[in-house]
């Protein structure tokens, strides 16, 4: 594995962690919001971050499988 590929693995891990942190932050904001419209916006952002995490995990898994197969 090249240094660049190692860095990409680390970037995936960092991006996944950032998505998880964002989900938590938006969840906390939604819980604080009394206005249903504001709460809905934060909940929507939280769902979007979960979708991002899912996509990153899928790509990370595909990329990792490629290196295991080699």
C-alpha angles and dihedrals in degrees: 000000000000124000089250091055091049089052090051090054089052090048090053091051092048093047092050091050091048091052091051092049091049090051090054093048093050090046090054091047091050090051090053096047115100094181108084091215092054091045090051091052092052091045089051091051089049091054091048091053089050089053090050090050091050092051092048092049090051093050091044090052093049092048093047092048089054091059095044090053092053 
